[in-house]
Amino acid sequence: MAKIQLNGKKIIVKTNYSIFDLLKKYNLSNKKVAIEHNGIIIPRINYKKKILKSNDKVEIVTFIGGG
């Protein structure tokens, strides 16, 4: 298990949990979000490769259309 900070809240995720898994858990489309991992923007192509570790900080920003 890994304790991470997600959008300012502490949560626990499974070992070998990726950013993609996190998006899936919260039903977020990976096409309508921007992910910051420990202060670095992660390209969409790396969501499955980026494994979360204890004390990581993840910020997820969703895009909403409007006018």
N, C-alpha and C positions, 0 to 999 in steps of 0.2 A: 504494500500500500504506500501511496505517496500523498503527503499533505501539500496542497497547492493553494494559491490565492487566485480566485477567478472573479474578475470585475470587483475586486475589493473584499470578497467574502472567502473565508477559508473553507475548503472542501477536501474530501479524501477521494482519491481515484485509485483504481487497481494498478498493479505493477504492469509495466509495458503498455500503458495507456497513451495513445497518440492524440494529437489535436483533432484529427478526424473523428476519433472515438468520442471525444468531448462534444463535438458538434452534433454527432449522431444521438448522444444521450439527451441533449437538450432540444432535439428536433430543429436544428438550424441548418438552413441550406448553405453549403459551402460556397455558393455563387453570390450570395448577398451579404457576406460578412468580410470584415478585415480583422486579422488576428495579430496581436502584439504579444510576443513571448520574451519575457525578461528584457523589455525595452526595445526589441527588434521586431520589425514587421516581417511576418513569415509569408512567403509566396504560396499561393494555393497548391502548387505542385508538390510542396513539401509537407502538407498537412498530415499525410499518412506516415511520413518518415520521422517527424519530430516527436520524440517520446518524452513524456512529462516526468519530472523528477521532483522529489521533495523540495519545498521552498521556492519552486518556480512561481512566477507571476504571469498570469495570462489575462489579457484584456480582449474581449470580443465586442466589436462594434457592428451592429446590423444596419443595413441601408434600407430606407423606406422611401418609396416614391410619393410624390405629391405635387401640388401645384398651387 
